[in-house]
Amino acid sequence: MLNADAFPEFAVQAALWAMRGTLLLLLAVICVSDFRARRIPNRLVLAGLLVALAWQALGPAGTGLFHAEAPGALGAASGFAGAAVAFAGFLLLYLMRTMGAGDVKLMAMLGAFFGVEALPALVPLVFLAGGVLVALRLFDGTRRRAVCHNVRLIVFGRLAALAGGVGPQFDPRTDSADRLPFALAISGGALLLAALQLTGVNA
């Protein structure tokens, strides 16, 4: 992380918008892939993670990529911590078989871009966007029945586990009758947080 005062203002702004554009482009390509093929490409997520960590370590110092007052890099420690905490938290959901591995990696990438400080705001916004996505897809009768079936698998599987037995198991890797392209929800939550930060609501 470099002192922003050492650079002309136009250079700082150019670096900020280049990094913002990079993040938006990555999210757009990832969302298209997840929507069409239900797959989040590892190479794109890894590239985004490396770009985010490089930005946090070498970009002009500030309070975050999208913050309204003093935008800039948060430092390598915040980027690494954001990636690690997001990965660990969503890894638990993967181990519970309620989320795909690609979604976990995508959250780690966003944790690096936004920094560990933004995670308490980012995570609820992601789940809010996920709820909206589920509600929209439930308008389709076939999808509604598939979602209800998967919910039953999850609920009865958990109840059986609590009772010490073995019940039906839901695996997002195979029980994909209506697998949500959750990259849309993750990206939606990230864009909403970015908008809130740019307007100073969540600065």
C-alpha positions in Angstrom: 0.0 0.0 0.0 1.5 3.3 -1.1 1.0 6.8 0.1 -1.7 8.4 -2.1 -0.1 11.8 -1.7 2.9 10.7 -3.7 0.8 10.4 -6.9 -1.1 13.0 -8.9 -4.8 12.9 -8.3 -5.6 11.8 -11.9 -3.2 8.8 -11.5 -5.0 7.8 -8.3 -8.4 8.1 -9.9 -7.2 6.1 -13.0 -6.0 3.3 -10.8 -9.2 3.2 -8.8 -11.5 3.1 -11.9 -9.2 0.5 -13.5 -9.5 -1.7 -10.5 -13.3 -1.2 -10.2 -13.7 -2.0 -13.9 -11.6 -5.1 -13.5 -13.8 -6.3 -10.6 -17.0 -5.6 -12.6 -15.7 -7.4 -15.6 -14.7 -10.4 -13.6 -18.1 -10.6 -11.9 -19.9 -10.2 -15.3 -18.0 -13.1 -16.9 -18.4 -15.3 -13.8 -22.1 -14.6 -13.6 -22.6 -15.5 -17.3 -20.6 -18.8 -16.8 -22.6 -19.7 -13.7 -25.9 -18.9 -15.3 -25.2 -20.8 -18.5 -23.2 -23.7 -17.3 -23.7 -23.6 -13.5 -19.9 -23.4 -13.2 -17.6 -20.7 -11.7 -14.2 -20.9 -13.5 -11.4 -21.4 -11.0 -8.9 -19.5 -13.2 -11.1 -16.3 -13.1 -11.5 -16.5 -9.4 -7.8 -17.1 -8.8 -6.9 -14.2 -11.2 -9.3 -11.9 -9.3 -7.9 -13.0 -6.0 -4.3 -12.2 -7.1 -5.3 -8.9 -8.6 -7.2 -7.9 -5.4 -4.3 -8.8 -3.1 -1.8 -7.0 -5.4 -4.1 -3.9 -5.3 -4.4 -4.0 -1.5 -0.6 -4.3 -1.2 0.5 -1.9 -3.9 -2.4 0.5 -4.5 -2.6 4.1 -3.2 -3.7 4.0 0.5 -7.3 4.7 1.3 -10.4 3.3 3.0 -11.6 0.9 0.4 -12.0 0.5 -3.3 -15.5 2.0 -3.4 -15.5 4.3 -0.4 -16.8 7.8 -1.1 -14.4 9.9 1.0 -10.9 8.4 0.7 -11.0 5.5 -1.8 -7.9 3.4 -2.1 -6.2 0.3 -1.0 -6.6 -1.1 2.6 -3.3 -2.9 2.8 -2.2 -6.5 2.3 -3.2 -7.6 5.8 -6.8 -6.5 5.2 -7.0 -8.2 1.8 -5.5 -11.5 3.1 -7.8 -11.4 6.2 -10.8 -10.7 4.1 -10.1 -13.6 1.7 -9.3 -16.0 4.6 -12.4 -15.1 6.7 -14.8 -15.2 3.8 -13.4 -18.5 2.7 -13.5 -20.0 6.1 -17.1 -18.8 6.8 -18.5 -20.0 3.5 -16.5 -23.2 3.7 -18.7 -24.2 6.6 -21.7 -23.9 4.3 -20.0 -26.0 1.7 -19.2 -28.7 4.2 -22.9 -28.6 5.2 -23.6 -29.2 1.5 -25.7 -26.0 1.2 -23.3 -24.2 -1.1 -21.0 -25.1 -4.0 -17.2 -24.9 -3.9 -17.1 -22.2 -6.6 -19.3 -19.9 -4.5 -16.9 -20.3 -1.6 -14.0 -19.3 -3.8 -15.9 -16.3 -5.2 -16.6 -15.0 -1.7 -12.9 -15.3 -0.9 -12.1 -13.2 -3.9 -14.6 -10.6 -2.9 -13.3 -10.6 0.6 -9.9 -9.7 -0.8 -11.3 -6.9 -2.9 -13.5 -5.3 -0.1 -11.2 -6.2 2.9 -12.1 -7.9 6.1 -13.7 -4.7 7.5 -16.5 -4.9 4.9 -17.5 -8.5 5.5 -20.1 -7.7 8.2 -22.0 -5.7 5.5 -21.2 -7.8 2.5 -22.4 -11.2 3.9 -26.0 -10.1 4.8 -26.3 -8.3 1.4 -25.2 -11.5 -0.4 -27.9 -13.5 1.4 -30.5 -10.7 0.8 -29.7 -10.9 -2.9 -29.9 -14.7 -2.7 -33.4 -14.4 -1.1 -34.5 -12.2 -4.0 -33.1 -14.6 -6.5 -34.9 -17.5 -4.9 -38.2 -15.6 -4.8 -38.0 -14.7 -8.5 -37.3 -18.3 -9.5 -40.2 -19.6 -7.5 -42.6 -17.9 -9.9 -41.8 -20.9 -12.2 -43.9 -23.9 -11.1 -41.3 -26.6 -12.1 -38.5 -24.7 -10.3 -40.8 -24.2 -7.3 -41.4 -27.9 -7.0 -37.6 -28.6 -7.4 -36.7 -26.0 -4.7 -39.3 -27.5 -2.3 -37.9 -30.9 -2.9 -34.4 -29.8 -2.1 -35.5 -27.9 1.0 -37.2 -31.1 2.2 -34.0 -33.0 1.7 -32.0 -30.4 3.7 -34.5 -30.2 6.5 -35.1 -33.9 7.0 -31.4 -34.7 6.6 -30.6 -32.2 9.4 -33.4 -33.5 11.7 -32.2 -37.1 11.2 -28.7 -36.1 12.0 -29.8 -34.4 15.2 -31.6 -37.5 16.2 -28.5 -39.6 15.6 -29.8 -41.3 12.5 -29.1 -41.1 8.8 -31.7 -39.3 6.6 -31.8 -38.0 3.1 -28.7 -36.1 2.0 -28.7 -33.0 -0.1 -25.5 -32.5 -2.2 -25.4 -29.3 -4.4 -23.0 -31.0 -6.7 -25.5 -33.7 -7.7 -29.0 -32.6 -6.5 -29.1 -29.9 -9.1 -32.7 -30.1 -10.2 -32.8 -26.3 -9.6 -29.3 -25.3 -8.6 -29.3 -21.6 -8.2 -26.6 -19.6 -10.1 -25.6 -18.2 -6.8 -22.8 -16.2 -8.4 -25.6 -13.8 -9.3 -26.6 -13.4 -5.7 -22.9 -13.0 -4.6 -22.3 -10.4 -7.3 -25.5 -8.6 -6.5 -24.6 -8.3 -2.9 -21.1 -7.0 -3.8 -22.6 -4.5 -6.2 -25.1 -3.3 -3.7 -22.3 -2.8 -1.1 -20.2 -0.9 -3.7 -23.2 1.4 -4.4 -23.8 2.0 -0.7 -20.1 2.8 -0.2 -19.9 5.1 -3.2 -22.9 7.1 -2.0 -21.4 7.2 1.6 -24.2 5.1 3.1 -21.8 2.4 4.2 -18.5 4.3 4.3 
